[in-house]
Amino acid sequence: MIQEHFGIYTEPQNENLKAFWSEGIFIFDTSALLSLYYLPKELRKNILEKTLTPIKDRIWIPQHVLYEFLKNRESKIKEPIERKYKDAWKENIDPINKLLKSLENHLTSFQNATQKKDSHPYIENEFNQNFMDNFSEFKNAYLDYEKNIKSEFTKRKEEILSVLENDDVLEFITSNLKIGEGFTFEEIMDIVKEGELRYRNTIPPGYKDLKNKEGTQIYGDLIVWKQILQHTQTYKKPVIFILNDVKIDWCYSIKHRGEDRIVHPRHELIKELYDSTNCKLWMYTFNQFLYNYSKLMDLPVEQSLIDEATLMITENQPEFELLLDTGSTNEAIDFVTKNRENIGKLKYLNHYRDMDKIEYETTLIGEKGSLKIKGGLTSGYAGAGPNGFIKLLTSLGLDKDVAHMYVKGNHDKTYSFEINFNDLHLNSHKYGIQTCPVCGNNNWNGVLCLSCGSMCDD
């Protein structure tokens, strides 16, 4: 009896593990399903056909997982554009363009300073002219190269966006998998009441969402868990839960070579499922699921396919990502303040206005992850939203005049803009706004010109 009770807390081994996988039901969390979009089209197709299709009758999706999947699929599909292609351009092509412009300006200045025979310094004009001719050839070759890169990037972006209209992941889920029934509003309110008690006492799952979500979404993980319990009570099968949302309020984990690996589900969840259903629980990340699939399932699947998929998911998986949907400027500022350290050193801030819906979206991208705010931070006019936005930018290190220009001034009529924190000398804006020495516009703060992008060297 003691051995049987202890056994529910340990991962099955050897033949017991194979039996666990051959009998169990596979339940996927939203984060695991969304990770399929990290895979290129052909690789994604192979994973769907060769690993998930053979076990489709044993896969079950909680209704709340489907709801969150549908809510987040569009932004997840577009994510490689933001995190890969735009980053590659900003971190490489933009600096090259600035260096090229700066080099050309210095060469022209040097040529002008050395061309008069009656004053020093002077050199023969042919030296300057020969080099400028060579430089012009290089510049034209580079511009062709940049044009080709832009064309290739456009093709890749179009391929990514085409998934919105022809979504093989969504088609697979809705056509092949069993989807659970949702709870009534009254049932959700009962879960909220229980969640308040659980979260006060840090009882999993989901209590980590208490500070960064609102409404019933605070209890989204608990709603999913309750649907898992309800389903398992009916079908009485071991539960293999696959999730990439690796947090302490679901499981214990380690990071190995940049990849999060689940070590053990939270003991409270193992006991709760076993006490209510007499069934065992174990958890895996999607990568761990693929790895064990190739070892434990008597189904033909190429190891190279598994290896390629796990590598792609690991490379693209953000370490930390939070979303706030709000209309309150104060809530947006508080959200960033509380979670700022989690995303590491700031890289970019993207601010976008949907002109059709008149909605704003602001994303802070750091080395470890991102914070996304829908609403709250507005731009382009006077009021609490823009003023609060300026306050937030100054707290992140921008000079107040520079923050004012971004939020209220130097952008097009879409009221959208981007800030590259890699280019800014934060907390060192000491000159105020003045005339740019390169383009002549009054948009230079001594570090960065918001008109031409020129930077100083100090």
C-alpha positions in Angstrom: 0.0 0.0 0.0 2.8 2.4 0.9 4.7 1.4 -2.2 1.6 1.9 -4.4 1.0 5.4 -2.9 4.6 6.4 -3.3 4.6 5.2 -6.9 2.1 7.9 -8.0 4.8 10.6 -7.4 7.5 9.0 -9.5 7.8 8.8 -13.3 7.0 5.3 -14.6 10.1 3.4 -15.7 10.9 0.8 -18.3 7.9 -1.5 -19.0 5.7 0.6 -16.8 6.6 3.7 -18.8 5.8 1.9 -22.1 2.4 0.8 -20.6 1.8 4.4 -19.4 2.3 5.7 -22.9 0.3 2.9 -24.6 -2.7 3.4 -22.3 -2.6 7.0 -21.4 -4.5 10.0 -22.9 -2.4 12.8 -24.3 -3.6 16.3 -23.3 -2.0 19.3 -24.9 -1.8 22.8 -23.4 -2.2 26.0 -25.5 1.6 26.7 -25.3 2.4 23.2 -26.7 -0.1 23.6 -29.6 1.1 27.0 -30.5 4.8 25.8 -30.6 3.9 24.0 -33.8 3.9 27.3 -35.6 7.6 27.6 -34.9 8.2 24.8 -37.4 8.7 25.4 -41.1 5.7 24.3 -43.2 7.1 21.0 -44.4 8.5 20.0 -41.0 5.2 20.9 -39.4 3.3 18.8 -41.9 5.6 15.8 -41.1 5.1 16.2 -37.4 1.3 16.4 -37.7 1.2 13.4 -40.1 3.8 11.1 -38.6 3.5 11.7 -34.8 0.2 13.2 -34.0 -2.1 11.6 -36.6 -1.3 8.0 -35.5 -2.4 8.9 -31.9 -5.2 11.3 -32.8 -7.9 9.1 -31.1 -6.0 9.4 -27.8 -5.4 13.2 -27.9 -7.9 15.3 -26.0 -8.0 19.1 -25.9 -9.7 21.0 -23.0 -12.2 23.5 -24.3 -10.4 26.4 -22.5 -7.1 25.4 -24.3 -8.9 25.7 -27.6 -10.3 29.1 -26.6 -6.8 30.4 -25.7 -5.3 28.8 -28.8 -7.8 30.6 -31.1 -7.2 33.9 -29.2 -3.4 33.7 -29.6 -2.8 31.9 -32.9 -2.7 35.0 -35.1 0.0 36.7 -33.0 2.0 33.4 -32.7 1.9 32.9 -36.5 3.2 36.5 -36.9 5.9 36.1 -34.2 8.8 34.9 -36.5 8.3 38.2 -38.4 8.9 40.2 -35.3 11.4 38.0 -33.5 13.5 36.8 -36.5 13.2 38.9 -39.7 12.7 42.3 -38.1 15.4 41.6 -35.5 17.8 40.4 -38.2 17.2 43.6 -40.2 17.5 45.9 -37.2 20.6 44.3 -35.7 22.5 44.0 -39.0 21.2 45.9 -42.0 20.2 49.1 -40.2 23.7 49.5 -38.5 25.3 48.9 -41.9 23.2 51.6 -43.5 24.1 54.0 -40.8 27.8 53.2 -41.1 27.7 53.5 -44.8 26.0 56.9 -44.6 28.5 58.1 -42.0 31.4 56.8 -44.1 30.1 58.6 -47.1 29.7 61.9 -45.2 33.2 61.7 -43.8 34.7 60.9 -47.2 32.9 63.8 -48.8 34.0 66.1 -46.0 37.6 64.9 -46.3 37.5 65.4 -50.1 36.1 69.0 -49.7 38.8 69.8 -47.1 41.8 68.7 -49.2 40.9 69.9 -52.7 42.2 73.5 -52.6 45.7 73.9 -53.9 46.2 77.2 -52.1 45.6 75.9 -48.6 46.5 73.0 -46.3 45.7 70.2 -46.1 45.9 69.4 -49.9 46.3 66.2 -51.9 46.0 65.6 -55.6 42.3 65.3 -56.6 42.8 62.0 -58.5 43.5 60.1 -55.2 40.2 61.2 -53.8 38.4 60.7 -57.1 39.7 57.2 -57.7 38.7 56.1 -54.2 35.3 57.7 -54.4 34.7 55.9 -57.8 35.5 52.6 -56.1 33.4 53.5 -53.1 30.5 54.3 -55.4 30.8 50.9 -57.0 30.8 49.2 -53.6 27.8 51.3 -52.5 25.8 50.4 -55.6 26.6 46.7 -55.1 25.6 46.9 -51.5 22.3 48.6 -52.4 21.5 45.8 -54.8 22.3 43.3 -52.1 20.0 45.1 -49.6 17.3 45.2 -52.3 17.6 41.4 -52.8 17.5 40.8 -49.0 14.4 42.9 -48.7 12.8 40.9 -51.5 13.7 37.6 -49.9 12.5 38.7 -46.5 9.2 39.8 -48.1 8.7 36.4 -49.6 9.4 34.7 -46.3 7.0 37.0 -44.5 4.3 36.3 -47.1 4.8 32.6 -46.6 4.4 33.0 -42.8 1.3 35.2 -43.2 -0.3 32.7 -45.6 -0.8 30.3 -42.7 -3.5 32.7 -41.4 -5.6 31.7 -44.5 -4.4 28.1 -44.8 -3.8 27.0 -41.3 -2.8 23.3 -41.2 -2.5 23.3 -37.4 -6.0 24.7 -36.9 -7.4 22.3 -39.5 -5.7 19.3 -37.8 -7.1 20.3 -34.4 -10.7 20.9 -35.4 -10.9 18.0 -37.9 -9.1 15.2 -36.0 -9.0 15.9 -32.2 -11.6 15.5 -29.5 -12.4 18.8 -27.8 -13.9 19.0 -24.3 -17.1 20.7 -23.3 -16.8 24.1 -21.7 -18.0 25.2 -18.3 -21.0 27.4 -17.7 -20.5 30.9 -16.3 -21.8 29.7 -13.0 -19.3 26.8 -12.9 -16.5 29.3 -13.8 -17.5 31.5 -10.9 -17.3 28.5 -8.6 -13.8 27.9 -9.9 -12.9 31.5 -9.3 -14.0 31.3 -5.7 -11.9 28.1 -5.2 -9.0 29.8 -7.1 -9.0 32.7 -4.7 -8.3 30.3 -1.8 -5.8 28.2 -3.8 -3.8 31.3 -5.0 -3.6 32.8 -1.6 -1.9 29.7 -0.4 0.2 29.2 -3.6 -1.6 25.9 -4.5 -1.1 25.0 -8.2 -1.9 25.5 -10.9 -2.0 29.1 -12.1 -1.2 31.2 -9.1 1.7 32.9 -11.0 -0.9 34.5 -13.2 -2.4 36.5 -10.3 -0.3 39.6 -10.9 -0.3 39.8 -14.7 -3.8 38.8 -15.9 -7.2 40.1 -15.2 -10.8 38.9 -14.9 -11.5 35.2 -15.2 -8.2 34.9 -17.3 -6.4 34.9 -14.0 -7.8 31.5 -13.4 -7.3 30.2 -16.9 -4.8 27.5 -15.9 -7.1 26.3 -13.1 -10.1 26.2 -15.5 -7.9 23.9 -17.8 -7.0 21.8 -14.8 -10.6 21.4 -13.7 -11.5 20.3 -17.2 -8.7 17.7 -17.2 -10.0 16.4 -13.8 -13.6 16.2 -15.1 -12.5 14.4 -18.3 -10.3 11.9 -16.4 -13.1 11.1 -14.0 -15.1 9.9 -16.9 -12.5 8.0 -19.0 -10.2 6.7 -16.2 -7.0 6.8 -18.2 -3.4 7.9 -17.1 -2.8 11.5 -18.1 0.2 12.6 -20.2 0.0 16.4 -20.1 2.2 18.3 -22.7 2.9 22.0 -22.0 5.6 24.5 -22.8 4.4 27.0 -20.2 7.0 25.7 -17.8 6.3 27.5 -14.6 6.6 26.6 -10.9 2.8 26.7 -10.6 2.6 23.6 -12.9 5.9 21.7 -12.4 9.5 21.7 -11.3 11.9 22.2 -14.2 15.6 22.7 -15.1 17.2 24.4 -18.1 19.6 22.2 -20.1 21.5 23.8 -23.0 19.0 26.6 -23.3 16.0 24.3 -23.2 13.4 24.1 -20.4 12.9 20.5 -19.3 10.2 19.3 -16.9 11.6 17.3 -14.0 8.4 16.6 -12.1 4.8 17.7 -12.0 3.8 19.5 -8.8 3.0 16.9 -6.1 -0.3 18.6 -5.3 -1.5 18.1 -8.9 -0.4 14.4 -8.9 -2.3 13.8 -5.6 -5.4 15.8 -6.7 -5.8 13.9 -9.9 -5.1 10.5 -8.3 -7.5 11.1 -5.4 -10.4 12.2 -7.6 -9.8 9.7 -10.5 -7.5 6.9 -9.3 -5.3 7.8 -12.3 -1.7 8.8 -12.6 -0.3 12.1 -14.1 3.0 13.0 -15.7 4.1 16.1 -17.7 6.4 16.8 -20.6 7.4 19.7 -22.7 6.6 19.3 -26.4 10.3 18.6 -27.0 10.3 15.9 -24.3 7.1 14.5 -25.7 8.7 14.1 -29.2 11.8 12.6 -27.7 9.9 10.0 -25.7 7.5 9.4 -28.6 10.4 8.1 -30.7 11.6 5.8 -27.9 8.4 4.5 -26.5 5.8 4.3 -29.3 5.7 1.3 -31.6 5.2 3.6 -34.6 7.6 4.3 -37.4 9.0 7.9 -37.1 12.4 9.1 -38.2 14.7 10.3 -35.4 16.0 13.0 -37.7 12.5 14.4 -37.9 12.2 14.5 -34.1 15.7 16.1 -33.8 15.0 18.8 -36.3 11.6 19.7 -34.7 13.0 19.9 -31.2 15.8 22.1 -32.3 13.5 24.5 -34.1 11.1 24.7 -31.1 14.0 25.3 -28.7 15.5 28.1 -30.8 12.2 29.9 -31.3 10.6 29.5 -27.8 10.7 32.8 -25.9 11.8 32.3 -22.3 9.2 34.7 -21.0 6.1 36.2 -22.6 3.3 38.1 -20.9 0.1 39.7 -22.3 -2.0 42.5 -20.7 -5.3 43.5 -22.3 -6.4 46.7 -20.7 -7.8 50.2 -21.3 -6.0 51.7 -18.3 -2.7 53.6 -18.6 -2.0 53.1 -14.9 -2.5 49.3 -15.3 -0.2 49.2 -18.3 2.6 51.1 -16.4 2.1 48.9 -13.3 2.3 45.8 -15.5 5.6 46.9 -17.0 7.0 48.0 -13.6 6.2 44.6 -12.0 7.5 42.4 -14.9 10.3 44.5 -16.3 13.2 42.5 -14.8 11.7 39.2 -16.1 12.5 40.0 -19.8 16.1 40.9 -19.2 18.0 43.7 -21.1 15.7 45.7 -23.3 16.2 45.3 -27.1 13.2 46.9 -28.7 9.9 48.6 -28.1 7.3 48.3 -30.9 4.2 50.5 -30.7 1.4 49.9 -33.2 -2.1 51.4 -33.9 -4.7 49.3 -35.7 -6.4 52.0 -37.8 -9.5 49.9 -38.5 -10.2 49.2 -34.8 -8.5 52.3 -33.4 -6.6 50.0 -31.0 -3.1 50.3 -29.7 -0.6 47.5 -29.0 2.8 48.0 -27.4 5.4 45.3 -27.1 8.6 45.5 -25.0 11.1 42.9 -26.3 14.1 41.9 -24.1 16.8 39.3 -24.2 14.8 36.8 -22.2 11.2 37.4 -23.5 8.6 40.1 -24.1 5.8 42.1 -22.5 2.8 42.8 -24.7 0.2 45.5 -23.8 -3.1 45.8 -25.7 -4.5 49.2 -24.9 -3.5 51.6 -22.2 -0.5 53.2 -23.9 -1.7 55.6 -26.6 0.1 58.1 -28.9 -0.4 61.1 -31.1 -2.4 63.5 -29.0 -2.6 65.0 -25.5 -4.1 63.1 -22.6 -3.5 60.5 -19.9 -2.5 57.7 -22.3 0.3 59.6 -24.1 1.5 61.4 -21.0 1.6 58.1 -19.2 3.5 56.6 -22.1 6.1 59.3 -21.9 6.4 58.7 -18.2 7.0 55.0 -18.8 9.6 55.6 -21.5 11.6 58.0 -19.2 11.5 55.3 -16.5 13.1 53.0 -19.1 16.0 55.4 -19.6 14.9 57.8 -22.4 15.3 61.6 -22.1 11.9 63.2 -21.6 12.3 65.3 -24.8 13.1 62.1 -26.8 10.2 60.2 -25.3 7.9 63.2 -26.1 9.1 63.1 -29.8 8.4 59.4 -30.1 4.9 59.5 -28.5 3.6 62.8 -29.8 5.8 63.9 -32.6 8.1 62.3 -35.1 6.0 59.4 -36.6 3.6 59.0 -39.4 -0.2 59.2 -39.3 -0.5 55.6 -38.2 0.8 56.8 -34.8 3.1 53.8 -34.8 6.9 53.7 -34.0 9.8 51.5 -33.0 12.6 52.2 -30.5 15.8 50.3 -30.8 17.3 50.3 -27.3 20.5 48.8 -28.7 21.2 52.1 -30.4 20.3 54.4 -27.4 22.8 55.4 -24.7 20.2 55.1 -22.0 20.3 57.6 -19.1 23.0 59.6 -20.9 20.8 62.1 -22.9 22.4 65.3 -21.7 22.3 67.6 -24.6 18.6 68.3 -25.2 17.1 68.6 -28.7 19.2 70.3 -31.3 20.1 70.4 -34.9 21.4 67.2 -36.4 24.9 67.7 -37.8 24.2 65.2 -40.6 20.7 65.9 -42.0 20.1 69.4 -40.5 16.8 68.6 -39.0 16.0 69.7 -35.4 15.5 66.1 -34.2 18.9 65.3 -32.6 19.4 64.8 -28.9 23.2 64.4 -28.9 22.9 60.6 -29.2 20.4 59.8 -31.9 18.7 61.7 -34.7 15.1 60.6 -35.1 15.0 61.9 -38.7 18.1 60.2 -40.3 19.2 57.8 -37.6 22.7 59.2 -37.2 24.4 58.6 -33.8 27.2 60.2 -31.9 30.3 58.2 -30.9 30.5 59.0 -27.2 
